Amino acid sequence: MNNWPHFRLEKRLTVPPWLEFLTLAVSLLLALVAIAVLFRVLGVNPIVAYQRIFRGAFGSLYGLSETIVKAIPLMMCGIGLSLAFRARVYNIGAEGQLLVGAICATGLALSRPDWPSWALRPAMFLVGFIGGALWALIPALLKARFRVDETLSSLMMVYIASELVNYLVYGPWKGAKEMGFPYTDKFSPSAQLPRLLNTRIHYPTLILALVLAVLAYVLIQRTKWGFEIRVTGENPEAARYAGMNYFKTVLLVMLLSGGMAGLAGVGEVAGIHYRLRYPQGISPGYGFTAIIVTWLARLNPLLVIISALLLGGLLVGGDAIQVALGLPVATIYIFNGVILLFVLGSDLFTHYKIRLEWRRER
Amino acid sequence: MIVEFILLVLKAAIPAGTPLLFGTLGEVTAERSGVLNLGVEGMMIVGAVTAFGVTYTTGNIWLGLAAAALAGSLLALVHAFASITLRVNQVVSGLALTMLGLGVSGLVGKRFIGMPPRTRLAPLTLPGLSDLPVIGPLFFRYDPMVYLAIILALVLWFMMYKTRWGITLRSVGESPATADALGVPVFRVRYLAVLFGGLMAGLGGAYLSVVYTTAWIEGMTAGAGWIVIALTIFAMWDPVRAMLGAYLFGGVRVLQYRLQPLGISPNLLNMLPFIFTILVLMLSTGEVIRRRVGAPAALMQPYTREER
């Protein structure tokens, strides 16, 4: 038989922070080079595209404000996911939990339009959190009770949530004044979140996200629950020997990550659209993009703020190249996909020493 | 009237289920080797745009299909390298693949939007059989790809359960360390299984753009790849059950148009495949059942010799 190239891996016992930073930076750089090559091959001038994206996202006050607008739901979802992924609980259903949060907030806003804003707005966030958490509870309970893998079940729940939104906006909740569009009626002013000056930044959600990022950081680093989450993720065997309840941890992180995705959904309907719309109208995949956000942030809730701004900027830049270069909106997914692959791949170089060997395959 | 309706739905369900069947047969094979590939949606859409583009340029639909298969496996190679060699998280890598595929297909496909198809695949007619009443239209008047998918399902089932090759594949997905000790080239088997998954997903997407719809529409797979993921579980990793499941899910898609005038919400119907899948996930996890029909034990677990 032929020789077969073979990587020999030696696990590093400690990972120095500079190495983590270096591999992240190098992988981002390589991803940008790879995307440029791909663009070139597909007939797009990468330099021009990169310039337009950067200028679109960060080059003007309007662009910056839109970057923040898109970063808000990414932060919200990403902070929750960083907790779940730390415990190696792969909730990939944030998109669905976001939509259910939006549904619950809409239900309250439409049925209690007369409540004063000081009561209605917090109540919408509350029911949105509960809705998202309950949607995540289903995969969590399935895991606890039947040992169903949460990855697949939480993914299935996304599509059920998405059809539920469709059902509502085409069916029972379809607005009387919406001329046949799949929208609900507009929320009463007391259900609408205030915005910063003439931007679309709904700052109550932004402030909430920033506060929750700090709280999540404290939770993970400074509390007993956080310790249990970390140990469960790093060494489930040790966690069991130490008498930690695995399912309690799973439940906790699923509820928190689902609830926070639900909050993101509330922000979108109450801060941006003032109504429930068809699912892609509410979220162009924020819940999935948040997975990249979380991974880029190395599962650190504080770093999620930065990576959310980065990927929010990419979304805005995507709109810019659509207008300026006539490229389809989907183009931006190339960035998401390639960056994610390179960052994922770089994890190996962070945690292992690698030697390439030629070895006879048995 | 009722009988006619049922026949109508059955007849439409089979072509509607065929792209799902191609994708699912590939994903069943990949997952049997222990590699979950959530990139099916991405591989399918790249297959769709490649098939349409090549068919449009060359005027040859078979070249289009072959190119789609190649494009699908090329994308799968990325996932194979990431998840098998670099041992990254399979879930996240698969999601990345889907995003990459959606992006590339959008960019490549821009010039084909609104283009008319150059050729179509004629239905296969078997003299005698195709003209039989009821049975003829129900079984013998589809395009060749429908039959290819059925043949592949049967062949794959036979290979998986009745040949040495099948034992090798399944052993790698159940217990890679044991397989390795017995001399099975684990890495190579996994690579081939994932590449085959990409090839089939590419064909599934191609079926959508050059046979079923005969047009390129951005994002035209519209979640078919995710239904494939659901279907793989629903079929409990069995090629023949995948065939039945694909036609059932295809039937659900057909029914939504037929039942809408009767006031039945298509959206609620669309939830059914995913609800079924969650139920199957629930029912198939008991240890006794899992050994017989459940998920491969090493699914989503990267393999390394050092940690054997």
Chai-1 contact restraints between the chains, C-beta under 6 A:
chainA,res_idxA,chainB,res_idxB,connection_type,confidence,min_distance_angstrom,max_distance_angstrom,comment,restraint_id
A,L42,B,L107,contact,1.0,0.0,6.0,A-B,restraint_1
A,Y90,B,V91,contact,1.0,0.0,6.0,A-B,restraint_2
A,F146,B,M282,contact,1.0,0.0,6.0,A-B,restraint_3
A,F146,B,T285,contact,1.0,0.0,6.0,A-B,restraint_4
A,R147,B,T285,contact,1.0,0.0,6.0,A-B,restraint_5
A,V148,B,L281,contact,1.0,0.0,6.0,A-B,restraint_6
A,V148,B,M282,contact,1.0,0.0,6.0,A-B,restraint_7
A,V148,B,T285,contact,1.0,0.0,6.0,A-B,restraint_8
A,T151,B,V91,contact,1.0,0.0,6.0,A-B,restraint_9
A,S153,B,I278,contact,1.0,0.0,6.0,A-B,restraint_10
A,S153,B,L281,contact,1.0,0.0,6.0,A-B,restraint_11
A,M156,B,F274,contact,1.0,0.0,6.0,A-B,restraint_12
A,M156,B,T277,contact,1.0,0.0,6.0,A-B,restraint_13
A,M156,B,I278,contact,1.0,0.0,6.0,A-B,restraint_14
A,Y159,B,F274,contact,1.0,0.0,6.0,A-B,restraint_15
A,I160,B,M271,contact,1.0,0.0,6.0,A-B,restraint_16
A,I160,B,F274,contact,1.0,0.0,6.0,A-B,restraint_17
A,E163,B,N267,contact,1.0,0.0,6.0,A-B,restraint_18
A,E163,B,N270,contact,1.0,0.0,6.0,A-B,restraint_19
A,E163,B,M271,contact,1.0,0.0,6.0,A-B,restraint_20
A,N166,B,N267,contact,1.0,0.0,6.0,A-B,restraint_21
A,Y167,B,S265,contact,1.0,0.0,6.0,A-B,restraint_22
A,Y167,B,N267,contact,1.0,0.0,6.0,A-B,restraint_23
A,Y167,B,L268,contact,1.0,0.0,6.0,A-B,restraint_24
A,G171,B,S265,contact,1.0,0.0,6.0,A-B,restraint_25
A,P328,B,G106,contact,1.0,0.0,6.0,A-B,restraint_26
A,P328,B,K110,contact,1.0,0.0,6.0,A-B,restraint_27
A,P328,B,E218,contact,1.0,0.0,6.0,A-B,restraint_28
A,A330,B,L102,contact,1.0,0.0,6.0,A-B,restraint_29
A,A330,B,G103,contact,1.0,0.0,6.0,A-B,restraint_30
A,A330,B,G106,contact,1.0,0.0,6.0,A-B,restraint_31
A,T331,B,G103,contact,1.0,0.0,6.0,A-B,restraint_32
A,T331,B,G106,contact,1.0,0.0,6.0,A-B,restraint_33
A,T331,B,L107,contact,1.0,0.0,6.0,A-B,restraint_34
A,Y333,B,M99,contact,1.0,0.0,6.0,A-B,restraint_35
A,Y333,B,L102,contact,1.0,0.0,6.0,A-B,restraint_36
A,Y333,B,G103,contact,1.0,0.0,6.0,A-B,restraint_37
A,I334,B,G103,contact,1.0,0.0,6.0,A-B,restraint_38
A,N336,B,M99,contact,1.0,0.0,6.0,A-B,restraint_39
A,G337,B,A96,contact,1.0,0.0,6.0,A-B,restraint_40
A,G337,B,M99,contact,1.0,0.0,6.0,A-B,restraint_41
A,G337,B,L100,contact,1.0,0.0,6.0,A-B,restraint_42
A,L340,B,A96,contact,1.0,0.0,6.0,A-B,restraint_43
A,L341,B,A96,contact,1.0,0.0,6.0,A-B,restraint_44
A,L344,B,V88,contact,1.0,0.0,6.0,A-B,restraint_45
A,L344,B,V92,contact,1.0,0.0,6.0,A-B,restraint_46
A,L344,B,S93,contact,1.0,0.0,6.0,A-B,restraint_47
A,G345,B,L86,contact,1.0,0.0,6.0,A-B,restraint_48
A,G345,B,V88,contact,1.0,0.0,6.0,A-B,restraint_49
A,L348,B,L86,contact,1.0,0.0,6.0,A-B,restraint_50
A,E361,B,P185,contact,1.0,0.0,6.0,A-B,restraint_51
A,R362,B,G183,contact,1.0,0.0,6.0,A-B,restraint_52
